[in-house]
Amino acid sequence: MRERIDIPVGTLVKSCAGGNRNSLYVVVGKLGYPYVWIADGRKYNLDKPKKKNCRHLQIMGTSVSIGSVGPLRISNEWIRSVLNRASEKLTREVTHV
C-alpha cells in the first residue's frame, strides 16, 4: 500500500505528470485526499487554481518557514516571487555542478 502524502498549503512543488510536467507551483488549498489546489500566479492564479493529484507532485521545499509569520497570506504576487526565487536557485545549482 502506498504511503499517504499530505502536502501543506504554502509548499513549493514540481509537477511530475501531465501537460504541465516539470513546472513549479505553490499549493494554495486542499481538497479531499489525494487532491490539492496549485497555482503559479499567472495562468493558474488564486481565482482559478489547478486541481492536481498529490501523487503527481514532487515536494521541492516549503516556501515559508513555519512560525516565521502569522497566518499565511497568499497572493498572486507572493506566488510569483516564490517561484522566481526557486527557479533562479534551481538554475544556479544546475549550472554550477
CORBELCOR-V204295 format. One record per helix or strand of 2 or more residues. SS is the DSSP state (h for helix, s for strand). FROM is the first residue (numbers start at 0). TO is the last residue. If there is no record, write none. Layout:
<<SS FROM TO> <SS FROM TO>>
This chain:
<<s 10 14> <s 23 29> <s 34 38> <s 49 52> <h 53 55> <s 56 61> <h 75 94>>
